[in-house]
Amino acid sequence: MGIDRKALENVIIDMENVMKNVSEKMQAINAAQNAFATIESIRPGAIPQETKVLLAELKVDLMDIQDAQEEMAIGGTNL
């Protein structure tokens, strides 16, 4: 019983799409954090601390996901 090459290719494509989605989410978080900084430079305290903390925690979670994806890619299979 051999490995289904097409199924393996589909899994790799799916993983690439997930990696792209995580990257897009990171860009959105960075944009939000930049917007928060701009808003607070004009009106200090305008963004609730809880909102900033939650966003930072989400960013750390996404960074962990990116690290795991990179480790999987390094140990991945070449077609």
Biopython code that builds the backbone (N, CA, C, O; Angstrom):
import numpy as np
from Bio.PDB.StructureBuilder import StructureBuilder

atoms = [
    (1, "MET", "N", (0.857, -1.186, 0.000)),
    (1, "MET", "CA", (0.000, 0.000, 0.000)),
    (1, "MET", "C", (0.894, 1.237, 0.000)),
    (1, "MET", "O", (1.640, 1.461, 0.954)),
    (2, "GLY", "N", (0.827, 2.029, -1.044)),
    (2, "GLY", "CA", (1.661, 3.209, -1.172)),
    (2, "GLY", "C", (0.961, 4.473, -0.707)),
    (2, "GLY", "O", (-0.240, 4.488, -0.442)),
    (3, "ILE", "N", (1.743, 5.516, -0.620)),
    (3, "ILE", "CA", (1.202, 6.811, -0.238)),
    (3, "ILE", "C", (0.497, 7.416, -1.440)),
    (3, "ILE", "O", (1.031, 7.431, -2.548)),
    (4, "ASP", "N", (-0.701, 7.909, -1.207)),
    (4, "ASP", "CA", (-1.469, 8.570, -2.262)),
    (4, "ASP", "C", (-0.868, 9.958, -2.472)),
    (4, "ASP", "O", (-1.067, 10.868, -1.667)),
    (5, "ARG", "N", (-0.135, 10.098, -3.563)),
    (5, "ARG", "CA", (0.586, 11.350, -3.839)),
    (5, "ARG", "C", (-0.362, 12.547, -3.913)),
    (5, "ARG", "O", (-0.050, 13.618, -3.391)),
    (6, "LYS", "N", (-1.513, 12.370, -4.556)),
    (6, "LYS", "CA", (-2.465, 13.476, -4.704)),
    (6, "LYS", "C", (-3.005, 13.904, -3.338)),
    (6, "LYS", "O", (-3.147, 15.098, -3.073)),
    (7, "ALA", "N", (-3.306, 12.933, -2.471)),
    (7, "ALA", "CA", (-3.792, 13.261, -1.130)),
    (7, "ALA", "C", (-2.725, 14.018, -0.353)),
    (7, "ALA", "O", (-3.029, 14.974, 0.360)),
    (8, "LEU", "N", (-1.473, 13.590, -0.491)),
    (8, "LEU", "CA", (-0.376, 14.269, 0.197)),
    (8, "LEU", "C", (-0.216, 15.694, -0.328)),
    (8, "LEU", "O", (0.006, 16.619, 0.452)),
    (9, "GLU", "N", (-0.327, 15.876, -1.631)),
    (9, "GLU", "CA", (-0.252, 17.216, -2.217)),
    (9, "GLU", "C", (-1.379, 18.097, -1.686)),
    (9, "GLU", "O", (-1.161, 19.274, -1.396)),
    (10, "ASN", "N", (-2.584, 17.537, -1.556)),
    (10, "ASN", "CA", (-3.723, 18.299, -1.027)),
    (10, "ASN", "C", (-3.504, 18.709, 0.418)),
    (10, "ASN", "O", (-3.863, 19.818, 0.812)),
    (11, "VAL", "N", (-2.918, 17.823, 1.209)),
    (11, "VAL", "CA", (-2.617, 18.153, 2.608)),
    (11, "VAL", "C", (-1.620, 19.304, 2.656)),
    (11, "VAL", "O", (-1.770, 20.222, 3.463)),
    (12, "ILE", "N", (-0.616, 19.262, 1.808)),
    (12, "ILE", "CA", (0.394, 20.330, 1.783)),
    (12, "ILE", "C", (-0.245, 21.651, 1.370)),
    (12, "ILE", "O", (0.059, 22.697, 1.944)),
    (13, "ILE", "N", (-1.122, 21.606, 0.384)),
    (13, "ILE", "CA", (-1.822, 22.828, -0.050)),
    (13, "ILE", "C", (-2.673, 23.374, 1.092)),
    (13, "ILE", "O", (-2.697, 24.582, 1.328)),
    (14, "ASP", "N", (-3.377, 22.479, 1.806)),
    (14, "ASP", "CA", (-4.190, 22.907, 2.948)),
    (14, "ASP", "C", (-3.320, 23.561, 4.016)),
    (14, "ASP", "O", (-3.699, 24.583, 4.587)),
    (15, "MET", "N", (-2.159, 22.975, 4.285)),
    (15, "MET", "CA", (-1.254, 23.543, 5.294)),
    (15, "MET", "C", (-0.763, 24.923, 4.864)),
    (15, "MET", "O", (-0.653, 25.831, 5.688)),
    (16, "GLU", "N", (-0.470, 25.080, 3.582)),
    (16, "GLU", "CA", (-0.026, 26.382, 3.076)),
    (16, "GLU", "C", (-1.122, 27.429, 3.239)),
    (16, "GLU", "O", (-0.841, 28.580, 3.575)),
    (17, "ASN", "N", (-2.370, 27.032, 3.002)),
    (17, "ASN", "CA", (-3.497, 27.961, 3.163)),
    (17, "ASN", "C", (-3.661, 28.372, 4.623)),
    (17, "ASN", "O", (-3.926, 29.538, 4.915)),
    (18, "VAL", "N", (-3.503, 27.416, 5.541)),
    (18, "VAL", "CA", (-3.592, 27.729, 6.967)),
    (18, "VAL", "C", (-2.478, 28.696, 7.346)),
    (18, "VAL", "O", (-2.713, 29.653, 8.084)),
    (19, "MET", "N", (-1.264, 28.452, 6.847)),
    (19, "MET", "CA", (-0.134, 29.339, 7.154)),
    (19, "MET", "C", (-0.405, 30.740, 6.633)),
    (19, "MET", "O", (-0.086, 31.725, 7.299)),
    (20, "LYS", "N", (-0.991, 30.836, 5.445)),
    (20, "LYS", "CA", (-1.324, 32.145, 4.872)),
    (20, "LYS", "C", (-2.365, 32.846, 5.743)),
    (20, "LYS", "O", (-2.255, 34.046, 5.998)),
    (21, "ASN", "N", (-3.380, 32.099, 6.202)),
    (21, "ASN", "CA", (-4.421, 32.683, 7.046)),
    (21, "ASN", "C", (-3.848, 33.204, 8.350)),
    (21, "ASN", "O", (-4.237, 34.277, 8.810)),
    (22, "VAL", "N", (-2.930, 32.463, 8.955)),
    (22, "VAL", "CA", (-2.304, 32.902, 10.205)),
    (22, "VAL", "C", (-1.507, 34.177, 9.946)),
    (22, "VAL", "O", (-1.548, 35.114, 10.744)),
    (23, "SER", "N", (-0.790, 34.210, 8.839)),
    (23, "SER", "CA", (-0.005, 35.395, 8.493)),
    (23, "SER", "C", (-0.907, 36.616, 8.295)),
    (23, "SER", "O", (-0.570, 37.716, 8.731)),
    (24, "GLU", "N", (-2.042, 36.422, 7.642)),
    (24, "GLU", "CA", (-2.981, 37.534, 7.437)),
    (24, "GLU", "C", (-3.552, 38.017, 8.770)),
    (24, "GLU", "O", (-3.743, 39.217, 8.963)),
    (25, "LYS", "N", (-3.820, 37.101, 9.675)),
    (25, "LYS", "CA", (-4.322, 37.484, 10.999)),
    (25, "LYS", "C", (-3.265, 38.272, 11.765)),
    (25, "LYS", "O", (-3.588, 39.239, 12.455)),
    (26, "MET", "N", (-2.013, 37.865, 11.646)),
    (26, "MET", "CA", (-0.923, 38.603, 12.305)),
    (26, "MET", "C", (-0.838, 40.028, 11.751)),
    (26, "MET", "O", (-0.633, 40.978, 12.507)),
    (27, "GLN", "N", (-0.991, 40.174, 10.450)),
    (27, "GLN", "CA", (-0.952, 41.510, 9.846)),
    (27, "GLN", "C", (-2.106, 42.362, 10.359)),
    (27, "GLN", "O", (-1.937, 43.555, 10.610)),
    (28, "ALA", "N", (-3.273, 41.754, 10.516)),
    (28, "ALA", "CA", (-4.435, 42.492, 11.025)),
    (28, "ALA", "C", (-4.213, 42.917, 12.474)),
    (28, "ALA", "O", (-4.573, 44.032, 12.853)),
    (29, "ILE", "N", (-3.631, 42.051, 13.274)),
    (29, "ILE", "CA", (-3.349, 42.394, 14.674)),
    (29, "ILE", "C", (-2.335, 43.524, 14.735)),
    (29, "ILE", "O", (-2.498, 44.458, 15.520)),
    (30, "ASN", "N", (-1.296, 43.455, 13.924)),
    (30, "ASN", "CA", (-0.298, 44.529, 13.904)),
    (30, "ASN", "C", (-0.938, 45.858, 13.502)),
    (30, "ASN", "O", (-0.628, 46.902, 14.076)),
    (31, "ALA", "N", (-1.827, 45.811, 12.517)),
    (31, "ALA", "CA", (-2.520, 47.033, 12.097)),
    (31, "ALA", "C", (-3.381, 47.576, 13.230)),
    (31, "ALA", "O", (-3.418, 48.784, 13.464)),
    (32, "ALA", "N", (-4.075, 46.682, 13.935)),
    (32, "ALA", "CA", (-4.914, 47.119, 15.059)),
    (32, "ALA", "C", (-4.061, 47.735, 16.167)),
    (32, "ALA", "O", (-4.424, 48.765, 16.734)),
    (33, "GLN", "N", (-2.937, 47.107, 16.471)),
    (33, "GLN", "CA", (-2.064, 47.651, 17.515)),
    (33, "GLN", "C", (-1.509, 49.011, 17.108)),
    (33, "GLN", "O", (-1.381, 49.901, 17.949)),
    (34, "ASN", "N", (-1.182, 49.179, 15.846)),
    (34, "ASN", "CA", (-0.721, 50.489, 15.365)),
    (34, "ASN", "C", (-1.836, 51.524, 15.461)),
    (34, "ASN", "O", (-1.595, 52.671, 15.839)),
    (35, "ALA", "N", (-3.054, 51.119, 15.118)),
    (35, "ALA", "CA", (-4.200, 52.033, 15.219)),
    (35, "ALA", "C", (-4.439, 52.422, 16.679)),
    (35, "ALA", "O", (-4.706, 53.585, 16.979)),
    (36, "PHE", "N", (-4.343, 51.450, 17.581)),
    (36, "PHE", "CA", (-4.508, 51.743, 19.009)),
    (36, "PHE", "C", (-3.482, 52.769, 19.459)),
    (36, "PHE", "O", (-3.811, 53.714, 20.176)),
    (37, "ALA", "N", (-2.230, 52.579, 19.034)),
    (37, "ALA", "CA", (-1.170, 53.506, 19.434)),
    (37, "ALA", "C", (-1.462, 54.913, 18.919)),
    (37, "ALA", "O", (-1.248, 55.895, 19.630)),
    (38, "THR", "N", (-1.946, 55.008, 17.692)),
    (38, "THR", "CA", (-2.279, 56.311, 17.120)),
    (38, "THR", "C", (-3.427, 56.968, 17.893)),
    (38, "THR", "O", (-3.366, 58.149, 18.234)),
    (39, "ILE", "N", (-4.456, 56.195, 18.156)),
    (39, "ILE", "CA", (-5.614, 56.718, 18.902)),
    (39, "ILE", "C", (-5.180, 57.190, 20.276)),
    (39, "ILE", "O", (-5.570, 58.268, 20.724)),
    (40, "GLU", "N", (-4.366, 56.376, 20.945)),
    (40, "GLU", "CA", (-3.965, 56.735, 22.306)),
    (40, "GLU", "C", (-2.945, 57.868, 22.344)),
    (40, "GLU", "O", (-2.757, 58.496, 23.386)),
    (41, "SER", "N", (-2.288, 58.133, 21.222)),
    (41, "SER", "CA", (-1.386, 59.294, 21.199)),
    (41, "SER", "C", (-2.202, 60.584, 21.207)),
    (41, "SER", "O", (-1.731, 61.630, 21.655)),
    (42, "ILE", "N", (-3.429, 60.492, 20.704)),
    (42, "ILE", "CA", (-4.323, 61.645, 20.678)),
    (42, "ILE", "C", (-5.171, 61.693, 21.942)),
    (42, "ILE", "O", (-5.393, 62.754, 22.525)),
    (43, "ARG", "N", (-5.637, 60.519, 22.347)),
    (43, "ARG", "CA", (-6.515, 60.438, 23.523)),
    (43, "ARG", "C", (-6.065, 59.274, 24.418)),
    (43, "ARG", "O", (-6.569, 58.159, 24.286)),
    (44, "PRO", "N", (-5.134, 59.530, 25.312)),
    (44, "PRO", "CA", (-4.631, 58.474, 26.192)),
    (44, "PRO", "C", (-5.769, 57.783, 26.959)),
    (44, "PRO", "O", (-6.691, 58.426, 27.459)),
    (45, "GLY", "N", (-5.668, 56.462, 27.031)),
    (45, "GLY", "CA", (-6.663, 55.684, 27.758)),
    (45, "GLY", "C", (-7.926, 55.390, 26.975)),
    (45, "GLY", "O", (-8.865, 54.808, 27.519)),
    (46, "ALA", "N", (-7.970, 55.783, 25.702)),
    (46, "ALA", "CA", (-9.180, 55.590, 24.901)),
    (46, "ALA", "C", (-9.466, 54.106, 24.637)),
    (46, "ALA", "O", (-10.620, 53.704, 24.487)),
    (47, "ILE", "N", (-8.417, 53.314, 24.583)),
    (47, "ILE", "CA", (-8.577, 51.870, 24.343)),
    (47, "ILE", "C", (-8.503, 51.164, 25.693)),
    (47, "ILE", "O", (-7.508, 51.308, 26.403)),
    (48, "PRO", "N", (-9.528, 50.409, 26.058)),
    (48, "PRO", "CA", (-9.494, 49.698, 27.334)),
    (48, "PRO", "C", (-8.288, 48.755, 27.419)),
    (48, "PRO", "O", (-7.948, 48.075, 26.451)),
    (49, "GLN", "N", (-7.657, 48.728, 28.580)),
    (49, "GLN", "CA", (-6.488, 47.882, 28.786)),
    (49, "GLN", "C", (-6.805, 46.418, 28.482)),
    (49, "GLN", "O", (-5.979, 45.706, 27.910)),
    (50, "GLU", "N", (-7.994, 45.976, 28.863)),
    (50, "GLU", "CA", (-8.386, 44.587, 28.612)),
    (50, "GLU", "C", (-8.356, 44.257, 27.119)),
    (50, "GLU", "O", (-7.955, 43.159, 26.731)),
    (51, "THR", "N", (-8.774, 45.197, 26.292)),
    (51, "THR", "CA", (-8.760, 44.989, 24.844)),
    (51, "THR", "C", (-7.334, 44.826, 24.344)),
    (51, "THR", "O", (-7.052, 43.948, 23.529)),
    (52, "LYS", "N", (-6.439, 45.673, 24.831)),
    (52, "LYS", "CA", (-5.038, 45.592, 24.413)),
    (52, "LYS", "C", (-4.398, 44.287, 24.875)),
    (52, "LYS", "O", (-3.615, 43.684, 24.141)),
    (53, "VAL", "N", (-4.727, 43.851, 26.090)),
    (53, "VAL", "CA", (-4.167, 42.604, 26.620)),
    (53, "VAL", "C", (-4.679, 41.414, 25.808)),
    (53, "VAL", "O", (-3.899, 40.536, 25.439)),
    (54, "LEU", "N", (-5.971, 41.380, 25.531)),
    (54, "LEU", "CA", (-6.531, 40.273, 24.750)),
    (54, "LEU", "C", (-5.912, 40.194, 23.358)),
    (54, "LEU", "O", (-5.626, 39.106, 22.858)),
    (55, "LEU", "N", (-5.711, 41.339, 22.745)),
    (55, "LEU", "CA", (-5.096, 41.363, 21.422)),
    (55, "LEU", "C", (-3.654, 40.866, 21.489)),
    (55, "LEU", "O", (-3.209, 40.120, 20.617)),
    (56, "ALA", "N", (-2.931, 41.278, 22.520)),
    (56, "ALA", "CA", (-1.549, 40.822, 22.690)),
    (56, "ALA", "C", (-1.498, 39.312, 22.929)),
    (56, "ALA", "O", (-0.615, 38.633, 22.406)),
    (57, "GLU", "N", (-2.440, 38.785, 23.716)),
    (57, "GLU", "CA", (-2.485, 37.344, 23.964)),
    (57, "GLU", "C", (-2.784, 36.574, 22.682)),
    (57, "GLU", "O", (-2.199, 35.520, 22.431)),
    (58, "LEU", "N", (-3.694, 37.104, 21.878)),
    (58, "LEU", "CA", (-4.004, 36.477, 20.598)),
    (58, "LEU", "C", (-2.775, 36.467, 19.695)),
    (58, "LEU", "O", (-2.508, 35.484, 19.004)),
    (59, "LYS", "N", (-2.039, 37.562, 19.708)),
    (59, "LYS", "CA", (-0.826, 37.647, 18.892)),
    (59, "LYS", "C", (0.192, 36.599, 19.326)),
    (59, "LYS", "O", (0.829, 35.971, 18.480)),
    (60, "VAL", "N", (0.351, 36.403, 20.626)),
    (60, "VAL", "CA", (1.279, 35.383, 21.132)),
    (60, "VAL", "C", (0.818, 33.993, 20.686)),
    (60, "VAL", "O", (1.635, 33.173, 20.269)),
    (61, "ASP", "N", (-0.479, 33.730, 20.771)),
    (61, "ASP", "CA", (-1.015, 32.439, 20.325)),
    (61, "ASP", "C", (-0.725, 32.210, 18.841)),
    (61, "ASP", "O", (-0.327, 31.115, 18.444)),
    (62, "LEU", "N", (-0.924, 33.237, 18.034)),
    (62, "LEU", "CA", (-0.658, 33.100, 16.602)),
    (62, "LEU", "C", (0.833, 32.917, 16.338)),
    (62, "LEU", "O", (1.213, 32.185, 15.425)),
    (63, "MET", "N", (1.677, 33.571, 17.126)),
    (63, "MET", "CA", (3.120, 33.386, 16.978)),
    (63, "MET", "C", (3.500, 31.937, 17.310)),
    (63, "MET", "O", (4.358, 31.352, 16.648)),
    (64, "ASP", "N", (2.869, 31.370, 18.321)),
    (64, "ASP", "CA", (3.104, 29.964, 18.663)),
    (64, "ASP", "C", (2.689, 29.050, 17.511)),
    (64, "ASP", "O", (3.381, 28.082, 17.194)),
    (65, "ILE", "N", (1.557, 29.364, 16.892)),
    (65, "ILE", "CA", (1.085, 28.579, 15.743)),
    (65, "ILE", "C", (2.083, 28.693, 14.590)),
    (65, "ILE", "O", (2.405, 27.697, 13.941)),
    (66, "GLN", "N", (2.568, 29.904, 14.340)),
    (66, "GLN", "CA", (3.552, 30.095, 13.267)),
    (66, "GLN", "C", (4.824, 29.295, 13.546)),
    (66, "GLN", "O", (5.380, 28.673, 12.641)),
    (67, "ASP", "N", (5.278, 29.311, 14.790)),
    (67, "ASP", "CA", (6.473, 28.544, 15.148)),
    (67, "ASP", "C", (6.259, 27.055, 14.896)),
    (67, "ASP", "O", (7.133, 26.378, 14.355)),
    (68, "ALA", "N", (5.093, 26.552, 15.290)),
    (68, "ALA", "CA", (4.782, 25.136, 15.083)),
    (68, "ALA", "C", (4.723, 24.814, 13.593)),
    (68, "ALA", "O", (5.186, 23.756, 13.166)),
    (69, "GLN", "N", (4.156, 25.722, 12.803)),
    (69, "GLN", "CA", (4.072, 25.507, 11.360)),
    (69, "GLN", "C", (5.465, 25.461, 10.743)),
    (69, "GLN", "O", (5.737, 24.637, 9.870)),
    (70, "GLU", "N", (6.344, 26.346, 11.198)),
    (70, "GLU", "CA", (7.705, 26.367, 10.673)),
    (70, "GLU", "C", (8.438, 25.079, 11.024)),
    (70, "GLU", "O", (9.180, 24.540, 10.204)),
    (71, "GLU", "N", (8.231, 24.586, 12.240)),
    (71, "GLU", "CA", (8.856, 23.326, 12.639)),
    (71, "GLU", "C", (8.339, 22.176, 11.775)),
    (71, "GLU", "O", (9.107, 21.300, 11.377)),
    (72, "MET", "N", (7.031, 22.180, 11.487)),
    (72, "MET", "CA", (6.458, 21.138, 10.643)),
    (72, "MET", "C", (7.025, 21.240, 9.223)),
    (72, "MET", "O", (7.297, 20.224, 8.584)),
    (73, "ALA", "N", (7.200, 22.457, 8.742)),
    (73, "ALA", "CA", (7.721, 22.649, 7.386)),
    (73, "ALA", "C", (9.162, 22.181, 7.289)),
    (73, "ALA", "O", (9.567, 21.594, 6.285)),
    (74, "ILE", "N", (9.928, 22.439, 8.327)),
    (74, "ILE", "CA", (11.341, 22.022, 8.323)),
    (74, "ILE", "C", (11.433, 20.500, 8.320)),
    (74, "ILE", "O", (12.278, 19.924, 7.635)),
    (75, "GLY", "N", (10.569, 19.858, 9.082)),
    (75, "GLY", "CA", (10.583, 18.403, 9.148)),
    (75, "GLY", "C", (9.681, 17.754, 8.120)),
    (75, "GLY", "O", (9.473, 16.541, 8.152)),
    (76, "GLY", "N", (9.140, 18.555, 7.203)),
    (76, "GLY", "CA", (8.171, 18.064, 6.222)),
    (76, "GLY", "C", (8.772, 17.159, 5.176)),
    (76, "GLY", "O", (9.980, 16.926, 5.129)),
    (77, "THR", "N", (7.890, 16.658, 4.343)),
    (77, "THR", "CA", (8.273, 15.746, 3.281)),
    (77, "THR", "C", (8.370, 16.491, 1.968)),
    (77, "THR", "O", (7.472, 17.255, 1.615)),
    (78, "ASN", "N", (9.439, 16.279, 1.252)),
    (78, "ASN", "CA", (9.581, 16.861, -0.082)),
    (78, "ASN", "C", (8.928, 15.925, -1.087)),
    (78, "ASN", "O", (9.144, 14.714, -1.050)),
    (79, "LEU", "N", (8.133, 16.488, -1.979)),
    (79, "LEU", "CA", (7.460, 15.662, -2.991)),
    (79, "LEU", "C", (8.357, 15.443, -4.173)),
    (79, "LEU", "O", (7.966, 14.772, -5.129)),
]
sb = StructureBuilder()
sb.init_structure("model")
sb.init_model(0)
sb.init_chain("A")
sb.init_seg("    ")
for serial, (resi, resn, name, xyz) in enumerate(atoms, 1):
    if name == "N":
        sb.init_residue(resn, " ", resi, " ")
    sb.init_atom(name, np.array(xyz, "f"), 0.0, 1.0, " ", f" {name:<3s}", serial, name[0])
structure = sb.get_structure()
